Amino acid sequence: MVKYLLFVTTLALAACQHSPETTLYQRLGGETGVENIVDGVLSGIEQDPSIVHHFADTDIPRFRRLLIEQFCELAGGPCRYTGASMQESHTGFQITQAHFDALVNHLISAMQQQKVSIEAQNEFLAMLAPMYKDVVYR
Ligand code: HEM
């Protein structure tokens, strides 16, 4: 997965030829697009027995709000992420590389469902790649 994300980073750099007026946030579908993508991720998590147990005690509406904020801010949208750091919020959950891959796959499916271009998908995944070290084996 790490190798895959590095590959994706390279693709994302190559994809930087977009018109400067088109932000990644716009290419993810703006506010509605980001909300739909987060809802797709949550639905993927809910139906995935390999990771759903991590969220047994999680306040899901709050988690949804924070993910929307985070995705929106990362993509250059008009939001500010108000949650905890990735290191802080994932410590103690024993998250493995397989868990990380599972969540990323739900994100990819959600973006595909939302008809996000491959270039925009790769660009967004490349932004999440550096979080791997703060999420896994904490
Ligand atoms: C790049 C990948 C990931 C991103 C961007 C991400 C993002 C977030 C965000 C924004 C929060 C809310 C922080 C807060 O409570 O203030 C959060 C919490 C959480 N994440 Fe992740 N996460 C990622 C990967 C994962 C993975 C792979 C798992 C497990 C399969 C996971 C499990 C959790 C859990 C259980 C919480 C809630 C903790 C609680 O209830 O307090 N995350 N994550």
Backbone and ligand atoms as CSV (ligand in chain L), in Angstrom:
chain,resi,resn,atom,element,x,y,z
A,1,MET,N,N,0.821,-1.215,0.000
A,1,MET,CA,C,0.000,0.000,0.000
A,1,MET,C,C,0.854,1.263,0.000
A,2,VAL,N,N,1.944,1.245,0.802
A,2,VAL,CA,C,2.796,2.438,0.858
A,2,VAL,C,C,3.355,2.700,-0.531
A,3,LYS,N,N,3.801,1.597,-1.192
A,3,LYS,CA,C,4.355,1.732,-2.545
A,3,LYS,C,C,3.295,2.325,-3.464
A,4,TYR,N,N,2.054,1.810,-3.308
A,4,TYR,CA,C,0.952,2.279,-4.141
A,4,TYR,C,C,0.728,3.778,-3.933
A,5,LEU,N,N,0.774,4.197,-2.673
A,5,LEU,CA,C,0.529,5.614,-2.382
A,5,LEU,C,C,1.661,6.488,-2.925
A,6,LEU,N,N,2.899,5.957,-2.904
A,6,LEU,CA,C,4.017,6.717,-3.474
A,6,LEU,C,C,3.807,6.877,-4.981
A,7,PHE,N,N,3.340,5.788,-5.606
A,7,PHE,CA,C,3.049,5.826,-7.041
A,7,PHE,C,C,1.982,6.877,-7.323
A,8,VAL,N,N,0.986,6.871,-6.458
A,8,VAL,CA,C,-0.117,7.809,-6.582
A,8,VAL,C,C,0.397,9.243,-6.426
A,9,THR,N,N,1.354,9.442,-5.513
A,9,THR,CA,C,1.934,10.775,-5.317
A,9,THR,C,C,2.576,11.248,-6.619
A,10,THR,N,N,3.313,10.335,-7.265
A,10,THR,CA,C,3.966,10.689,-8.524
A,10,THR,C,C,2.925,11.068,-9.564
A,11,LEU,N,N,1.850,10.258,-9.630
A,11,LEU,CA,C,0.787,10.557,-10.592
A,11,LEU,C,C,0.178,11.916,-10.294
A,12,ALA,N,N,0.012,12.196,-8.997
A,12,ALA,CA,C,-0.615,13.461,-8.613
A,12,ALA,C,C,0.249,14.629,-9.037
A,13,LEU,N,N,1.564,14.495,-8.900
A,13,LEU,CA,C,2.456,15.573,-9.315
A,13,LEU,C,C,2.326,15.781,-10.820
A,14,ALA,N,N,2.235,14.638,-11.541
A,14,ALA,CA,C,2.096,14.731,-12.990
A,14,ALA,C,C,0.760,15.371,-13.358
A,15,ALA,N,N,-0.216,15.244,-12.453
A,15,ALA,CA,C,-1.557,15.753,-12.748
A,15,ALA,C,C,-1.713,17.231,-12.417
A,16,CYS,N,N,-0.626,17.877,-12.015
A,16,CYS,CA,C,-0.716,19.283,-11.595
A,16,CYS,C,C,-0.882,20.239,-12.777
A,17,GLN,N,N,-1.196,19.700,-13.955
A,17,GLN,CA,C,-1.333,20.544,-15.141
A,17,GLN,C,C,-2.706,21.187,-15.228
A,18,HIS,N,N,-3.583,20.913,-14.233
A,18,HIS,CA,C,-4.948,21.434,-14.318
A,18,HIS,C,C,-4.987,22.938,-14.325
A,19,SER,N,N,-6.058,23.434,-14.880
A,19,SER,CA,C,-6.267,24.872,-14.855
A,19,SER,C,C,-6.233,25.354,-13.411
A,20,PRO,N,N,-5.499,26.424,-13.113
A,20,PRO,CA,C,-5.366,26.870,-11.731
A,20,PRO,C,C,-6.685,27.294,-11.110
A,21,GLU,N,N,-7.694,27.584,-11.951
A,21,GLU,CA,C,-8.997,27.999,-11.389
A,21,GLU,C,C,-9.772,26.807,-10.833
A,22,THR,N,N,-9.373,25.594,-11.225
A,22,THR,CA,C,-10.131,24.425,-10.781
A,22,THR,C,C,-9.453,23.799,-9.577
A,23,THR,N,N,-9.985,24.062,-8.399
A,23,THR,CA,C,-9.358,23.492,-7.200
A,23,THR,C,C,-9.734,22.018,-7.093
A,24,LEU,N,N,-8.936,21.300,-6.323
A,24,LEU,CA,C,-9.251,19.893,-6.084
A,24,LEU,C,C,-10.639,19.797,-5.432
A,25,TYR,N,N,-10.934,20.731,-4.532
A,25,TYR,CA,C,-12.245,20.751,-3.861
A,25,TYR,C,C,-13.373,20.776,-4.905
A,26,GLN,N,N,-13.225,21.628,-5.918
A,26,GLN,CA,C,-14.250,21.698,-6.976
A,26,GLN,C,C,-14.311,20.380,-7.733
A,27,ARG,N,N,-13.130,19.786,-7.979
A,27,ARG,CA,C,-13.114,18.536,-8.755
A,27,ARG,C,C,-13.626,17.345,-7.944
A,28,LEU,N,N,-13.671,17.496,-6.619
A,28,LEU,CA,C,-14.287,16.438,-5.785
A,28,LEU,C,C,-15.803,16.637,-5.719
A,29,GLY,N,N,-16.272,17.739,-6.284
A,29,GLY,CA,C,-17.724,17.982,-6.302
A,29,GLY,C,C,-18.163,19.035,-5.292
A,30,GLY,N,N,-17.206,19.800,-4.745
A,30,GLY,CA,C,-17.553,20.865,-3.799
A,30,GLY,C,C,-18.179,20.301,-2.531
A,31,GLU,N,N,-18.996,21.114,-1.886
A,31,GLU,CA,C,-19.581,20.745,-0.584
A,31,GLU,C,C,-20.380,19.433,-0.675
A,32,THR,N,N,-21.260,19.348,-1.678
A,32,THR,CA,C,-22.087,18.138,-1.810
A,32,THR,C,C,-21.225,16.930,-2.144
A,33,GLY,N,N,-20.233,17.132,-3.010
A,33,GLY,CA,C,-19.362,16.026,-3.388
A,33,GLY,C,C,-18.620,15.475,-2.182
A,34,VAL,N,N,-18.033,16.383,-1.388
A,34,VAL,CA,C,-17.270,15.940,-0.216
A,34,VAL,C,C,-18.203,15.238,0.781
A,35,GLU,N,N,-19.401,15.789,0.976
A,35,GLU,CA,C,-20.356,15.141,1.897
A,35,GLU,C,C,-20.706,13.737,1.403
A,36,ASN,N,N,-20.948,13.621,0.099
A,36,ASN,CA,C,-21.299,12.299,-0.456
A,36,ASN,C,C,-20.138,11.317,-0.336
A,37,ILE,N,N,-18.918,11.826,-0.543
A,37,ILE,CA,C,-17.742,10.948,-0.438
A,37,ILE,C,C,-17.602,10.450,1.010
A,38,VAL,N,N,-17.744,11.372,1.964
A,38,VAL,CA,C,-17.640,10.964,3.381
A,38,VAL,C,C,-18.755,9.979,3.728
A,39,ASP,N,N,-19.965,10.224,3.240
A,39,ASP,CA,C,-21.060,9.283,3.520
A,39,ASP,C,C,-20.767,7.915,2.905
A,40,GLY,N,N,-20.129,7.916,1.731
A,40,GLY,CA,C,-19.746,6.649,1.103
A,40,GLY,C,C,-18.707,5.910,1.934
A,41,VAL,N,N,-17.747,6.656,2.489
A,41,VAL,CA,C,-16.721,6.040,3.348
A,41,VAL,C,C,-17.393,5.448,4.595
A,42,LEU,N,N,-18.309,6.209,5.192
A,42,LEU,CA,C,-18.971,5.727,6.417
A,42,LEU,C,C,-19.792,4.472,6.125
A,43,SER,N,N,-20.447,4.457,4.976
A,43,SER,CA,C,-21.238,3.287,4.620
A,43,SER,C,C,-20.318,2.080,4.358
A,44,GLY,N,N,-19.162,2.334,3.734
A,44,GLY,CA,C,-18.193,1.249,3.516
A,44,GLY,C,C,-17.692,0.699,4.839
A,45,ILE,N,N,-17.380,1.591,5.789
A,45,ILE,CA,C,-16.889,1.160,7.110
A,45,ILE,C,C,-17.962,0.312,7.801
A,46,GLU,N,N,-19.200,0.813,7.749
A,46,GLU,CA,C,-20.315,0.146,8.441
A,46,GLU,C,C,-20.496,-1.292,7.958
A,47,GLN,N,N,-20.219,-1.515,6.671
A,47,GLN,CA,C,-20.445,-2.850,6.094
A,47,GLN,C,C,-19.179,-3.693,6.057
A,48,ASP,N,N,-18.122,-3.217,6.690
A,48,ASP,CA,C,-16.839,-3.926,6.599
A,48,ASP,C,C,-16.457,-4.521,7.959
A,49,PRO,N,N,-16.672,-5.833,8.119
A,49,PRO,CA,C,-16.385,-6.467,9.411
A,49,PRO,C,C,-14.912,-6.401,9.805
A,50,SER,N,N,-14.029,-6.094,8.841
A,50,SER,CA,C,-12.603,-6.053,9.192
A,50,SER,C,C,-12.234,-4.773,9.943
A,51,ILE,N,N,-13.060,-3.717,9.832
A,51,ILE,CA,C,-12.708,-2.457,10.513
A,51,ILE,C,C,-13.825,-1.838,11.357
A,52,VAL,N,N,-15.064,-2.309,11.173
A,52,VAL,CA,C,-16.185,-1.618,11.836
A,52,VAL,C,C,-16.036,-1.608,13.361
A,53,HIS,N,N,-15.386,-2.635,13.924
A,53,HIS,CA,C,-15.247,-2.722,15.384
A,53,HIS,C,C,-14.460,-1.545,15.974
A,54,HIS,N,N,-13.582,-0.943,15.163
A,54,HIS,CA,C,-12.814,0.196,15.680
A,54,HIS,C,C,-13.738,1.347,16.093
A,55,PHE,N,N,-14.900,1.415,15.446
A,55,PHE,CA,C,-15.785,2.568,15.623
A,55,PHE,C,C,-16.929,2.302,16.601
A,56,ALA,N,N,-16.809,1.207,17.376
A,56,ALA,CA,C,-17.896,0.811,18.280
A,56,ALA,C,C,-18.272,1.929,19.255
A,57,ASP,N,N,-17.299,2.689,19.737
A,57,ASP,CA,C,-17.588,3.735,20.739
A,57,ASP,C,C,-17.513,5.141,20.144
A,58,THR,N,N,-17.483,5.218,18.829
A,58,THR,CA,C,-17.306,6.533,18.190
A,58,THR,C,C,-18.648,7.245,18.011
A,59,ASP,N,N,-18.618,8.555,18.271
A,59,ASP,CA,C,-19.774,9.415,18.014
A,59,ASP,C,C,-19.781,9.659,16.494
A,60,ILE,N,N,-20.590,8.898,15.763
A,60,ILE,CA,C,-20.519,8.908,14.292
A,60,ILE,C,C,-20.891,10.276,13.684
A,61,PRO,N,N,-21.945,10.959,14.153
A,61,PRO,CA,C,-22.233,12.278,13.565
A,61,PRO,C,C,-21.059,13.257,13.719
A,62,ARG,N,N,-20.359,13.180,14.870
A,62,ARG,CA,C,-19.190,14.054,15.079
A,62,ARG,C,C,-18.050,13.652,14.132
A,63,PHE,N,N,-17.815,12.330,14.036
A,63,PHE,CA,C,-16.775,11.797,13.152
A,63,PHE,C,C,-17.051,12.230,11.711
A,64,ARG,N,N,-18.327,12.146,11.297
A,64,ARG,CA,C,-18.718,12.555,9.936
A,64,ARG,C,C,-18.398,14.038,9.725
A,65,ARG,N,N,-18.786,14.863,10.703
A,65,ARG,CA,C,-18.551,16.310,10.575
A,65,ARG,C,C,-17.055,16.605,10.451
A,66,LEU,N,N,-16.241,15.925,11.276
A,66,LEU,CA,C,-14.797,16.178,11.248
A,66,LEU,C,C,-14.152,15.691,9.953
A,67,LEU,N,N,-14.623,14.543,9.449
A,67,LEU,CA,C,-14.066,14.054,8.176
A,67,LEU,C,C,-14.395,15.024,7.041
A,68,ILE,N,N,-15.633,15.539,7.046
A,68,ILE,CA,C,-16.030,16.502,6.005
A,68,ILE,C,C,-15.139,17.746,6.102
A,69,GLU,N,N,-14.952,18.244,7.318
A,69,GLU,CA,C,-14.082,19.424,7.507
A,69,GLU,C,C,-12.675,19.149,6.990
A,70,GLN,N,N,-12.153,17.980,7.397
A,70,GLN,CA,C,-10.761,17.655,7.043
A,70,GLN,C,C,-10.595,17.503,5.530
A,71,PHE,N,N,-11.505,16.758,4.896
A,71,PHE,CA,C,-11.404,16.532,3.443
A,71,PHE,C,C,-11.550,17.867,2.712
A,72,CYS,N,N,-12.502,18.681,3.167
A,72,CYS,CA,C,-12.750,19.982,2.532
A,72,CYS,C,C,-11.509,20.870,2.637
A,73,GLU,N,N,-10.922,20.949,3.828
A,73,GLU,CA,C,-9.737,21.809,4.007
A,73,GLU,C,C,-8.559,21.296,3.168
A,74,LEU,N,N,-8.331,19.976,3.239
A,74,LEU,CA,C,-7.202,19.389,2.484
A,74,LEU,C,C,-7.312,19.675,0.990
A,75,ALA,N,N,-8.546,19.638,0.486
A,75,ALA,CA,C,-8.757,19.813,-0.957
A,75,ALA,C,C,-8.795,21.284,-1.358
A,76,GLY,N,N,-8.587,22.164,-0.390
A,76,GLY,CA,C,-8.552,23.598,-0.728
A,76,GLY,C,C,-9.909,24.265,-0.655
A,77,GLY,N,N,-10.858,23.636,0.038
A,77,GLY,CA,C,-12.193,24.228,0.195
A,77,GLY,C,C,-12.237,25.215,1.355
A,78,PRO,N,N,-13.400,25.844,1.545
A,78,PRO,CA,C,-13.518,26.923,2.528
A,78,PRO,C,C,-13.832,26.432,3.941
A,79,CYS,N,N,-13.121,25.408,4.420
A,79,CYS,CA,C,-13.424,24.839,5.745
A,79,CYS,C,C,-12.162,24.842,6.591
A,80,ARG,N,N,-12.358,24.768,7.901
A,80,ARG,CA,C,-11.221,24.600,8.813
A,80,ARG,C,C,-11.462,23.354,9.636
A,81,TYR,N,N,-10.486,22.464,9.638
A,81,TYR,CA,C,-10.583,21.226,10.413
A,81,TYR,C,C,-10.439,21.556,11.896
A,82,THR,N,N,-11.395,21.115,12.697
A,82,THR,CA,C,-11.373,21.459,14.124
A,82,THR,C,C,-11.129,20.237,15.021
A,83,GLY,N,N,-10.805,19.088,14.416
A,83,GLY,CA,C,-10.611,17.882,15.222
A,83,GLY,C,C,-9.191,17.742,15.744
A,84,ALA,N,N,-8.946,16.591,16.341
A,84,ALA,CA,C,-7.631,16.285,16.917
A,84,ALA,C,C,-6.655,15.912,15.796
A,85,SER,N,N,-5.365,15.887,16.162
A,85,SER,CA,C,-4.349,15.480,15.179
A,85,SER,C,C,-4.561,13.999,14.851
A,86,MET,N,N,-4.046,13.581,13.702
A,86,MET,CA,C,-4.198,12.178,13.292
A,86,MET,C,C,-3.498,11.243,14.283
A,87,GLN,N,N,-2.357,11.691,14.787
A,87,GLN,CA,C,-1.623,10.868,15.750
A,87,GLN,C,C,-2.438,10.692,17.035
A,88,GLU,N,N,-2.940,11.809,17.525
A,88,GLU,CA,C,-3.718,11.808,18.772
A,88,GLU,C,C,-4.989,10.947,18.636
A,89,SER,N,N,-5.714,11.115,17.538
A,89,SER,CA,C,-7.015,10.448,17.441
A,89,SER,C,C,-6.916,8.965,17.091
A,90,HIS,N,N,-5.754,8.493,16.645
A,90,HIS,CA,C,-5.660,7.081,16.280
A,90,HIS,C,C,-4.799,6.250,17.234
A,91,THR,N,N,-4.231,6.888,18.224
A,91,THR,CA,C,-3.399,6.155,19.173
A,91,THR,C,C,-4.262,5.214,20.018
A,92,GLY,N,N,-3.789,3.975,20.163
A,92,GLY,CA,C,-4.479,3.004,21.017
A,92,GLY,C,C,-5.484,2.149,20.276
A,93,PHE,N,N,-5.686,2.417,18.973
A,93,PHE,CA,C,-6.676,1.635,18.219
A,93,PHE,C,C,-6.071,0.420,17.508
A,94,GLN,N,N,-4.749,0.249,17.629
A,94,GLN,CA,C,-4.084,-0.921,17.021
A,94,GLN,C,C,-4.443,-1.052,15.544
A,95,ILE,N,N,-4.358,0.025,14.822
A,95,ILE,CA,C,-4.708,0.012,13.398
A,95,ILE,C,C,-3.524,-0.531,12.592
A,96,THR,N,N,-3.813,-1.539,11.756
A,96,THR,CA,C,-2.758,-2.163,10.945
A,96,THR,C,C,-2.789,-1.602,9.520
A,97,GLN,N,N,-1.782,-2.027,8.760
A,97,GLN,CA,C,-1.724,-1.622,7.352
A,97,GLN,C,C,-2.970,-2.135,6.604
A,98,ALA,N,N,-3.410,-3.363,6.949
A,98,ALA,CA,C,-4.595,-3.935,6.287
A,98,ALA,C,C,-5.837,-3.091,6.595
A,99,HIS,N,N,-5.943,-2.610,7.833
A,99,HIS,CA,C,-7.081,-1.740,8.183
A,99,HIS,C,C,-7.018,-0.449,7.375
A,100,PHE,N,N,-5.801,0.091,7.273
A,100,PHE,CA,C,-5.615,1.346,6.533
A,100,PHE,C,C,-6.019,1.142,5.073
A,101,ASP,N,N,-5.541,0.034,4.485
A,101,ASP,CA,C,-5.869,-0.266,3.083
A,101,ASP,C,C,-7.383,-0.384,2.902
A,102,ALA,N,N,-8.034,-1.030,3.874
A,102,ALA,CA,C,-9.488,-1.229,3.771
A,102,ALA,C,C,-10.197,0.120,3.724
A,103,LEU,N,N,-9.792,1.036,4.610
A,103,LEU,CA,C,-10.444,2.350,4.637
A,103,LEU,C,C,-10.165,3.130,3.345
A,104,VAL,N,N,-8.926,3.055,2.867
A,104,VAL,CA,C,-8.582,3.761,1.622
A,104,VAL,C,C,-9.406,3.189,0.466
A,105,ASN,N,N,-9.615,1.861,0.460
A,105,ASN,CA,C,-10.432,1.270,-0.608
A,105,ASN,C,C,-11.878,1.765,-0.549
A,106,HIS,N,N,-12.403,1.960,0.653
A,106,HIS,CA,C,-13.768,2.516,0.764
A,106,HIS,C,C,-13.795,3.946,0.233
A,107,LEU,N,N,-12.719,4.676,0.493
A,107,LEU,CA,C,-12.635,6.052,-0.014
A,107,LEU,C,C,-12.597,6.054,-1.548
A,108,ILE,N,N,-11.785,5.147,-2.118
A,108,ILE,CA,C,-11.695,5.078,-3.585
A,108,ILE,C,C,-13.075,4.730,-4.175
A,109,SER,N,N,-13.752,3.754,-3.590
A,109,SER,CA,C,-15.097,3.385,-4.081
A,109,SER,C,C,-16.045,4.571,-3.991
A,110,ALA,N,N,-15.955,5.310,-2.876
A,110,ALA,CA,C,-16.856,6.464,-2.695
A,110,ALA,C,C,-16.564,7.525,-3.749
A,111,MET,N,N,-15.289,7.741,-4.066
A,111,MET,CA,C,-14.947,8.746,-5.079
A,111,MET,C,C,-15.400,8.272,-6.460
A,112,GLN,N,N,-15.266,6.966,-6.720
A,112,GLN,CA,C,-15.714,6.435,-8.019
A,112,GLN,C,C,-17.223,6.607,-8.159
A,113,GLN,N,N,-17.919,6.292,-7.075
A,113,GLN,CA,C,-19.388,6.432,-7.047
A,113,GLN,C,C,-19.800,7.872,-7.344
A,114,GLN,N,N,-18.970,8.804,-6.881
A,114,GLN,CA,C,-19.237,10.241,-7.026
A,114,GLN,C,C,-18.725,10.763,-8.385
A,115,LYS,N,N,-18.196,9.831,-9.183
A,115,LYS,CA,C,-17.695,10.171,-10.532
A,115,LYS,C,C,-16.547,11.192,-10.517
A,116,VAL,N,N,-15.697,11.083,-9.499
A,116,VAL,CA,C,-14.503,11.933,-9.423
A,116,VAL,C,C,-13.489,11.387,-10.436
A,117,SER,N,N,-12.819,12.277,-11.167
A,117,SER,CA,C,-11.852,11.820,-12.170
A,117,SER,C,C,-10.702,11.064,-11.494
A,118,ILE,N,N,-10.051,10.201,-12.251
A,118,ILE,CA,C,-8.930,9.424,-11.714
A,118,ILE,C,C,-7.827,10.377,-11.233
A,119,GLU,N,N,-7.596,11.449,-11.992
A,119,GLU,CA,C,-6.549,12.415,-11.614
A,119,GLU,C,C,-6.858,13.035,-10.256
A,120,ALA,N,N,-8.105,13.446,-10.065
A,120,ALA,CA,C,-8.486,14.079,-8.794
A,120,ALA,C,C,-8.429,13.046,-7.658
A,121,GLN,N,N,-8.848,11.815,-7.946
A,121,GLN,CA,C,-8.762,10.750,-6.918
A,121,GLN,C,C,-7.312,10.593,-6.468
A,122,ASN,N,N,-6.413,10.500,-7.443
A,122,ASN,CA,C,-5.001,10.280,-7.122
A,122,ASN,C,C,-4.409,11.467,-6.369
A,123,GLU,N,N,-4.815,12.652,-6.762
A,123,GLU,CA,C,-4.312,13.853,-6.098
A,123,GLU,C,C,-4.751,13.859,-4.627
A,124,PHE,N,N,-6.001,13.472,-4.392
A,124,PHE,CA,C,-6.506,13.481,-3.018
A,124,PHE,C,C,-5.848,12.368,-2.189
A,125,LEU,N,N,-5.709,11.178,-2.796
A,125,LEU,CA,C,-5.068,10.071,-2.066
A,125,LEU,C,C,-3.635,10.442,-1.691
A,126,ALA,N,N,-2.968,11.182,-2.586
A,126,ALA,CA,C,-1.584,11.590,-2.300
A,126,ALA,C,C,-1.519,12.515,-1.087
A,127,MET,N,N,-2.596,13.251,-0.836
A,127,MET,CA,C,-2.608,14.146,0.333
A,127,MET,C,C,-2.798,13.358,1.627
A,128,LEU,N,N,-3.452,12.210,1.520
A,128,LEU,CA,C,-3.692,11.397,2.719
A,128,LEU,C,C,-2.494,10.488,3.027
A,129,ALA,N,N,-1.687,10.204,1.998
A,129,ALA,CA,C,-0.576,9.259,2.160
A,129,ALA,C,C,0.332,9.587,3.345
A,130,PRO,N,N,0.707,10.856,3.556
A,130,PRO,CA,C,1.608,11.149,4.681
A,130,PRO,C,C,0.986,10.870,6.058
A,131,MET,N,N,-0.333,10.684,6.106
A,131,MET,CA,C,-0.994,10.424,7.405
A,131,MET,C,C,-0.800,8.984,7.855
A,132,TYR,N,N,-0.376,8.149,6.922
A,132,TYR,CA,C,-0.217,6.718,7.214
A,132,TYR,C,C,0.567,6.499,8.512
A,133,LYS,N,N,1.685,7.199,8.635
A,133,LYS,CA,C,2.584,6.979,9.781
A,133,LYS,C,C,1.946,7.406,11.106
A,134,ASP,N,N,0.957,8.294,11.052
A,134,ASP,CA,C,0.308,8.755,12.283
A,134,ASP,C,C,-0.901,7.909,12.666
A,135,VAL,N,N,-1.353,7.077,11.718
A,135,VAL,CA,C,-2.585,6.304,11.936
A,135,VAL,C,C,-2.271,4.850,12.309
A,136,VAL,N,N,-1.251,4.287,11.625
A,136,VAL,CA,C,-0.982,2.846,11.746
A,136,VAL,C,C,0.046,2.542,12.839
A,137,TYR,N,N,-0.186,1.426,13.533
A,137,TYR,CA,C,0.708,0.926,14.598
A,137,TYR,C,C,0.931,1.969,15.680
A,138,ARG,N,N,-0.141,2.618,16.124
A,138,ARG,CA,C,-0.041,3.621,17.199
A,138,ARG,C,C,-0.586,3.014,18.488
L,1,HEM,C1,C,-5.795,8.552,5.918
L,1,HEM,C2,C,-6.622,7.818,6.626
L,1,HEM,C3,C,-7.463,8.387,7.740
L,1,HEM,C4,C,-7.949,9.642,7.935
L,1,HEM,C5,C,-7.777,10.852,7.035
L,1,HEM,C6,C,-8.695,9.636,9.175
L,1,HEM,C7,C,-9.338,10.739,9.689
L,1,HEM,C8,C,-9.932,10.773,10.946
L,1,HEM,C9,C,-10.522,11.942,11.563
L,1,HEM,C10,C,-10.614,13.312,10.928
L,1,HEM,C11,C,-10.956,11.584,12.781
L,1,HEM,C12,C,-11.628,12.483,13.823
L,1,HEM,C13,C,-10.589,13.002,14.825
L,1,HEM,C14,C,-11.215,13.483,16.118
L,1,HEM,O1,O,-11.947,12.717,16.754
L,1,HEM,O2,O,-10.955,14.649,16.513
L,1,HEM,C15,C,-10.681,10.175,12.926
L,1,HEM,C16,C,-11.031,9.418,14.014
L,1,HEM,C17,C,-11.014,8.046,14.017
L,1,HEM,N1,N,-10.420,7.221,13.109
L,1,HEM,FE1,FE,-9.504,7.804,11.435
L,1,HEM,N2,N,-8.655,8.384,9.711
L,1,HEM,C18,C,-7.925,7.588,8.861
L,1,HEM,C19,C,-7.675,6.248,8.999
L,1,HEM,C20,C,-8.298,5.439,9.919
L,1,HEM,C21,C,-8.271,3.996,9.925
L,1,HEM,C22,C,-7.537,3.126,8.901
L,1,HEM,C23,C,-9.012,3.596,10.980
L,1,HEM,C24,C,-9.344,2.193,11.417
L,1,HEM,C25,C,-9.698,1.259,10.590
L,1,HEM,C26,C,-9.481,4.784,11.671
L,1,HEM,C27,C,-10.229,4.793,12.815
L,1,HEM,C28,C,-10.633,5.920,13.479
L,1,HEM,C29,C,-11.421,5.902,14.692
L,1,HEM,C30,C,-11.892,4.657,15.426
L,1,HEM,C31,C,-11.663,7.246,15.033
L,1,HEM,C32,C,-12.544,7.768,16.158
L,1,HEM,C33,C,-11.820,7.869,17.427
L,1,HEM,C34,C,-12.801,8.273,18.507
L,1,HEM,O3,O,-13.911,7.730,18.524
L,1,HEM,O4,O,-12.444,9.129,19.294
L,1,HEM,N3,N,-9.037,5.878,10.994
L,1,HEM,N4,N,-10.056,9.709,11.795
